[in-house]
């Protein structure tokens, strides 16, 4: 079953831990009577507190979380963990207060202790990089499932335990949710977990309290420079995953200088992988066939080992993502021959990745893809893959996030103009920015790159997609980039229901193509 709204998966049968034990373990300053109190969970938000929780109050953008301690108590919290700045407001709730210098920095270790994460026998895979993280996590899940392994994942799109899934609200969940999810997975006897790890997750302590068995790196390209001062700072955040306190082993894609720097700077054993025939690496992936429906590739590893298989996905980069996933599995101890046997038996990797160059059209009419890509590099690769498998013209629909990295917008427009025959610019999560100004920046990039290009500006995404579809027919392709799997459109702080996938299907039906 699949959840339709963001949620969190917690253990169904939590084993209580004594609050006094937590105080002793982390040498916390305890204020109030802690005797006899037991903890069964931990929450960073008063809105998600469940009975028996430790509520953690940290400084927020608009207020200190300790201010909501009384609300947390009403919901069933039995104690509060906070810093000195929040101690007085926390104490006003009447709950015992545990004080530490930096509650957010302590959160991962505390959540791990409460949920007994160290006792979890599952192999933990971490995947980081600008693009491809979600795809690699789903490909890990697919191959593990084909090997008969009970698997779980947490990604930008969803949290999943076998067939049970709930929608994600963050690429990497907060440490409280992540450790609870792993405890739930332990109950379900999950043996391997793929975890998408963003740079922000590393910088903001979301994966604290975990040591990954294998960490994978995809690539680094222009994105998130609203969170990081420059590429060097962004790179340093990613590099943190390849240190002994974070991971035991690494598999690094070395197609770029950034990947080679990760491999050279890593302080853990690293295996390298490439899709570039001019680059030396331990593993090599070669695309042997590309169609609109699938990509076939050969993966060659150390000692002459190899396999040939396919993914039901568009583009060479999906083959590279699949190869990275397989190399990570081998580095964790899975046998390459066993993987090859399972994939040959099943006719390839049986992966479904929501909203990643996802084909939602039928056998007639234009081929329509809905994609989550929202960076220049993602646009470049997806457009190139579509162009390679499309006989007719390529029409692209896209917008740009408001209140996010503004420096990439010009390049997004330029790459779209160079890669597509027709560009339709629309609104995509303008948030609190002026949507017309966002569209203008994208249009400026497109016109600077291709002054005589065919560009349409249509603010409403529903109308924009229908205008694009009206320009396409048999043999053509339409790429709607940005929304991917998401089911909302955020305007001025309000998340309005909107699924690009559902709306595109409706538009195809209206046009008589489905």
C-alpha positions in Angstrom: 0.0 0.0 0.0 1.1 3.6 -0.7 0.6 6.6 1.6 -0.8 9.7 -0.1 0.5 12.3 2.4 3.8 12.9 4.1 4.1 10.7 7.2 6.6 8.9 9.3 7.1 5.2 10.0 7.8 4.4 13.6 8.3 1.1 15.3 5.0 -0.6 16.1 6.4 -2.2 19.3 9.0 0.2 20.8 11.0 -1.1 23.7 11.1 1.5 26.5 14.4 3.0 27.7 14.9 4.7 31.0 15.3 8.5 30.9 17.9 8.2 33.7 19.9 5.9 31.4 19.9 8.6 28.7 21.1 11.1 31.2 23.9 8.9 32.3 24.9 7.8 28.7 25.3 11.4 27.4 26.1 13.1 30.7 23.2 15.5 30.4 22.3 18.2 32.9 18.9 16.9 34.2 16.5 19.4 35.8 13.5 17.9 37.5 12.5 14.5 38.7 13.6 11.8 36.2 13.1 8.7 38.3 10.9 6.0 36.8 10.3 7.8 33.5 10.6 5.7 30.3 11.0 6.8 26.7 9.6 5.1 23.7 10.3 7.7 21.0 11.8 11.1 20.2 10.4 14.0 18.3 11.7 17.3 17.0 8.3 18.7 16.3 5.5 19.2 18.8 3.1 18.4 16.0 4.5 14.8 15.7 4.8 14.0 19.4 3.4 10.6 20.5 2.9 9.4 24.1 6.2 8.4 25.7 8.3 10.7 23.5 11.3 12.8 24.4 10.6 16.2 22.9 13.6 18.0 21.5 13.5 21.8 21.4 16.1 23.5 19.1 16.4 27.1 17.8 14.2 27.6 14.7 14.0 30.3 12.0 11.2 32.1 13.8 11.2 30.8 17.4 13.0 28.4 19.7 11.4 25.0 19.7 11.4 24.9 23.5 8.5 27.4 23.4 6.3 24.5 22.3 7.1 22.2 25.2 3.7 22.6 26.8 2.1 21.5 23.6 4.4 18.6 23.4 3.4 17.6 27.0 -0.3 17.7 26.0 0.5 15.3 23.2 2.2 12.9 25.6 5.9 14.0 25.8 7.5 12.9 29.1 10.6 15.0 29.0 12.3 17.8 27.0 15.9 17.9 25.6 17.1 21.5 24.8 19.9 23.9 25.2 20.5 26.6 27.9 18.6 29.2 25.8 15.5 27.0 25.8 15.7 25.6 29.3 13.4 28.1 31.0 10.6 27.8 28.5 11.0 24.0 28.6 10.8 24.0 32.4 7.6 26.0 32.3 5.9 23.0 30.7 6.3 21.1 34.0 8.3 18.3 32.3 11.8 17.2 33.3 14.3 19.1 31.2 17.6 17.7 29.9 20.1 20.4 28.9 23.0 20.0 26.5 25.1 22.7 24.7 23.7 21.9 21.2 20.5 19.9 21.1 20.5 19.5 17.3 24.1 18.2 17.3 23.1 15.7 20.0 19.9 14.6 18.3 21.3 11.8 16.1 23.1 10.0 18.9 20.2 10.4 21.3 17.7 9.1 18.7 20.0 6.2 17.9 20.2 5.3 21.6 16.4 5.5 22.2 15.7 3.4 19.1 18.7 1.0 19.6 20.1 1.7 16.1 23.4 -0.1 16.9 21.4 -3.3 17.3 20.1 -3.1 13.7 21.6 -5.9 11.6 20.7 -4.3 8.2 23.4 -3.3 5.8 23.2 0.5 5.3 23.9 2.1 1.9 24.2 5.9 1.6 24.0 7.7 -1.8 25.0 11.3 -2.2 25.6 13.6 -5.2 23.7 16.4 -7.0 21.8 14.2 -9.4 20.9 10.5 -9.4 20.6 9.9 -5.6 17.0 8.9 -5.8 17.6 6.7 -8.8 20.5 4.8 -7.2 18.5 4.2 -4.0 15.6 2.7 -6.0 18.0 0.6 -8.2 19.6 -0.7 -5.0 16.1 -1.6 -3.7 15.2 -3.3 -7.0 18.3 -5.5 -7.3 18.1 -6.4 -3.6 14.5 -7.4 -4.1 15.4 -9.6 -7.1 18.0 -11.3 -5.0 15.2 -12.2 -2.5 16.4 -9.7 0.1 13.9 -7.8 2.3 14.9 -4.2 1.6 14.0 -0.7 2.6 14.7 2.8 1.3 14.3 6.4 2.1 14.5 9.0 -0.7 13.2 12.3 -1.9 10.1 10.5 -3.2 9.1 8.2 -0.4 10.1 6.0 2.6 9.6 2.3 1.8 9.7 -1.0 3.6 9.0 -3.7 1.1 5.5 -2.9 -0.3 4.7 -0.4 2.5 5.4 3.2 1.5 4.7 6.8 2.7 5.5 10.1 1.0 8.6 11.9 1.9 8.7 15.5 3.1 12.5 15.9 3.1 15.2 14.3 0.9 16.8 12.9 4.0 14.5 12.8 7.1 15.5 14.4 10.4 17.5 12.2 12.7 14.4 11.5 14.9 12.4 10.2 11.9 15.4 8.3 10.4 16.2 6.3 13.5 12.6 5.5 14.1 12.3 4.4 10.5 15.3 2.1 10.9 13.7 0.7 14.1 10.5 -0.1 12.2 12.6 -1.7 9.5 14.2 -3.9 12.1 10.8 -5.1 13.2 10.1 -6.0 9.5 13.4 -7.9 9.3 14.7 -5.7 6.6 18.3 -6.8 5.8 19.5 -3.8 3.6 18.5 -0.1 3.4 19.3 2.5 0.8 19.4 6.0 2.2 19.5 9.2 0.0 21.9 11.6 1.8 21.8 15.2 0.8 24.5 17.7 1.5 22.1 19.5 3.8 21.5 16.2 5.7 25.2 16.0 6.5 25.5 19.7 7.4 22.4 19.7 9.6 23.0 16.5 11.5 20.2 14.4 9.9 22.3 11.3 9.6 24.2 11.6 12.8 24.3 8.4 14.9 24.7 6.2 11.8 27.8 4.6 10.2 27.0 3.4 6.7 28.5 0.2 5.4 28.9 1.6 1.8 28.6 5.2 0.6 28.1 6.0 -3.1 28.9 9.2 -4.9 27.2 10.1 -8.2 28.3 13.6 -9.3 28.5 17.3 -8.3 27.0 20.0 -10.4 25.3 23.5 -10.0 22.7 23.3 -7.3 22.0 24.4 -3.7 24.3 27.5 -3.9 21.6 29.2 -1.8 22.7 26.9 1.0 26.4 26.9 0.4 28.7 29.9 -0.4 30.3 28.2 -3.4 31.2 24.9 -5.0 34.0 24.3 -2.6 31.7 24.5 0.4 29.1 22.3 -1.3 31.9 19.8 -2.2 33.1 19.8 1.4 29.7 18.9 2.7 29.5 15.9 0.4 33.1 14.8 1.3 32.1 14.5 4.9 30.2 11.2 4.0 33.5 9.6 3.0 35.1 9.8 6.5 35.5 7.0 9.0 32.9 8.3 11.4 30.3 8.3 8.6 31.0 5.3 6.4 33.1 2.1 6.2 33.7 1.9 2.4 32.9 4.1 -0.6 32.2 3.7 -4.3 32.8 6.9 -6.2 31.9 7.8 -9.8 35.1 9.5 -11.1 33.7 10.9 -14.4 34.3 14.4 -13.1 37.1 16.3 -11.3 34.8 16.4 -8.3 34.5 12.7 -8.2 38.2 12.2 -8.5 38.7 14.7 -5.7 36.3 12.7 -3.5 38.2 9.5 -4.2 41.6 11.2 -3.5 40.4 13.0 -0.3 38.4 10.1 1.2 39.7 8.7 4.4 38.0 5.3 3.9 38.7 2.6 1.4 37.2 3.6 -2.0 36.4 1.8 -5.2 36.1 3.9 -8.3 33.6 3.6 -11.2 33.4 5.4 -14.6 31.4 5.6 -17.8 34.2 7.5 -19.6 36.5 5.2 -21.6 39.4 7.7 -21.2 39.4 7.4 -17.3 41.0 4.7 -15.3 38.8 3.1 -12.6 38.1 -0.2 -10.8 34.7 -0.6 -12.5 33.6 0.5 -16.0 30.1 0.8 -17.4 29.5 0.8 -21.2 26.1 1.5 -22.7 25.4 -1.0 -25.4 21.9 0.0 -26.5 19.5 2.9 -25.8 15.8 3.1 -26.6 12.9 5.2 -25.2 11.9 2.2 -23.1 15.2 0.9 -21.8 19.0 1.2 -21.6 21.3 -1.9 -21.9 24.8 -1.8 -20.4 27.8 -3.9 -19.6 29.5 -3.5 -16.3 33.1 -4.7 -16.0 34.8 -5.0 -12.6 38.1 -6.0 -11.0 39.6 -9.4 -11.8 37.8 -9.5 -15.2 34.3 -10.0 -13.7 31.4 -8.6 -15.7 27.7 -8.6 -16.3 25.4 -7.3 -19.1 21.9 -6.2 -18.2 19.4 -3.5 -18.7 17.2 -0.9 -16.9 13.7 0.0 -18.1 14.7 3.6 -18.0 15.8 6.3 -20.4 19.4 7.5 -20.8 23.0 6.5 -20.3 23.0 8.1 -16.9 20.5 5.6 -15.7 22.8 2.8 -16.7 25.6 4.6 -14.8 23.3 4.8 -11.7 22.4 1.1 -12.0 26.1 0.3 -12.3 26.9 2.3 -9.2 24.2 0.5 -7.3 25.6 -2.9 -8.4 29.2 -2.0 -7.5 28.0 -0.8 -4.0 26.2 -4.2 -3.5 29.4 -6.0 -4.4 31.5 -3.9 -2.1 29.1 -4.7 0.7 29.6 -8.5 0.2 27.0 -9.5 -2.4 28.3 -11.8 -5.1 28.4 -10.4 -8.7 27.7 -13.7 -10.2 24.6 -14.1 -8.0 23.4 -10.6 -9.1 24.1 -11.4 -12.8 22.0 -14.6 -12.4 19.1 -12.9 -10.8 19.0 -10.1 -13.4 19.4 -12.5 -16.4 16.5 -14.6 -14.9 14.3 -11.6 -14.7 15.2 -10.0 -18.0 17.0 -7.0 -16.4 16.7 -4.7 -13.4 13.0 -4.5 -12.5 13.0 -0.9 -11.3 10.3 1.7 -11.1 11.5 5.2 -10.1 8.6 7.7 -9.6 9.0 11.0 -11.5 12.5 10.3 -13.0 12.1 10.6 -16.7 8.9 8.6 -16.1 7.1 7.8 -19.3 3.4 8.4 -18.8 2.2 8.3 -22.5 0.8 5.3 -24.3 1.6 3.7 -27.6 0.0 6.5 -29.7 1.0 10.1 -30.0 4.0 11.9 -28.6 6.2 10.3 -25.9 5.7 12.2 -22.7 8.1 12.2 -19.8 7.6 13.7 -16.3 10.9 14.4 -14.6 12.1 15.7 -11.3 15.3 17.3 -12.8 15.6 21.0 -11.7 19.3 21.7 -12.3 21.3 22.6 -15.5 23.1 19.3 -15.5 19.9 17.3 -15.1 18.4 19.2 -18.0 21.4 18.6 -20.2 21.5 14.8 -19.7 17.8 14.2 -19.9 17.4 16.3 -23.1 20.3 14.6 -24.7 18.9 11.2 -23.9 15.4 12.1 -25.3 17.0 13.6 -28.4 18.9 10.4 -29.0 15.7 8.3 -29.0 13.3 10.8 -30.7 12.8 11.0 -34.4 10.7 14.2 -34.4 10.9 17.4 -32.3 11.4 17.8 -28.6 9.2 20.1 -26.6 10.2 21.0 -23.1 8.0 22.5 -20.2 9.7 23.7 -17.0 9.9 26.4 -14.3 12.2 27.1 -11.4 11.9 27.0 -7.6 11.2 30.2 -5.9 13.2 31.1 -2.8 15.9 28.7 -4.0 19.3 29.0 -5.8 18.7 31.9 -8.2 22.2 31.6 -9.9 21.3 28.5 -11.9 18.2 29.9 -13.6 20.0 31.5 -16.6 21.8 28.2 -17.3 18.6 26.3 -17.0 17.0 28.5 -19.6 20.0 28.3 -21.9 20.3 24.5 -21.8 16.6 24.1 -22.4 16.8 26.3 -25.5 19.8 24.5 -26.9 18.4 21.0 -26.2 14.7 21.4 -27.2 13.0 22.6 -30.4 10.3 24.4 -28.4 10.5 25.7 -24.8 7.4 26.4 -22.7 8.3 28.3 -19.4 5.8 28.0 -16.6 5.5 28.4 -12.8 7.0 25.8 -10.5 6.8 26.4 -6.7 7.2 30.2 -6.8 6.8 30.2 -3.1 7.2 33.8 -1.9 9.0 35.1 -5.0 7.3 37.0 -7.8 6.6 34.2 -10.4 6.9 36.6 -13.3 10.4 37.5 -12.3 11.4 33.8 -12.1 10.0 33.2 -15.6 11.8 36.3 -16.9 15.1 35.0 -15.7 14.6 31.7 -17.4 13.4 33.3 -20.6 16.5 35.6 -20.6 18.8 32.6 -20.4 16.9 30.9 -23.2 17.0 34.0 -25.5 20.6 34.6 -24.8 21.5 31.1 -25.9 19.1 30.9 -28.9 17.9 34.3 -29.9 15.6 33.0 -32.6 14.3 30.1 -30.6 10.6 29.2 -30.2 9.6 30.1 -26.6 6.2 30.3 -24.9 5.6 31.8 -21.4 2.4 30.4 -19.8 2.1 30.9 -16.0 -0.4 28.2 -15.3 1.3 24.7 -15.4 -1.9 23.0 -16.6 -2.3 25.3 -19.5 1.5 25.2 -20.2 1.5 21.5 -20.5 -1.5 21.4 -22.8 0.1 24.1 -25.0 3.2 21.9 -25.3 1.2 18.8 -26.0 -0.7 20.6 -28.8 2.6 21.2 -30.5 3.6 17.5 -30.5 2.4 14.5 -32.4 3.6 11.0 -33.4 7.3 10.7 -33.3 7.7 13.8 -31.1 8.6 14.0 -27.4 7.4 16.2 -24.5 9.6 16.6 -21.4 7.9 18.2 -18.4 10.8 18.9 -16.0 10.7 19.9 -12.3 7.6 18.4 -10.6 8.5 14.8 -11.0 6.7 12.7 -8.3 5.5 15.7 -6.3 1.7 16.2 -5.7 1.6 19.9 -4.9 2.3 23.4 -6.3 3.6 25.8 -3.6 2.5 29.5 -3.9 2.9 32.1 -1.2 3.3 29.4 1.5 0.3 27.4 0.4 0.7 23.9 -1.0 -2.0 23.6 -3.6 -2.8 20.0 -4.8 -1.2 19.4 -8.2 0.3 16.2 -9.7 2.0 16.8 -13.0 1.8 13.0 -13.7 -2.0 12.9 -13.1 -2.6 16.1 -15.0 -0.4 15.0 -18.0 -2.4 11.8 -18.2 -5.6 13.8 -18.1 -4.3 16.1 -20.9 -3.3 13.0 -23.0 -6.8 11.6 -22.6 -8.4 15.0 -23.5 -6.2 15.0 -26.7 -7.3 11.5 -27.6 -3.8 10.0 -27.1 -4.8 7.7 -24.1 
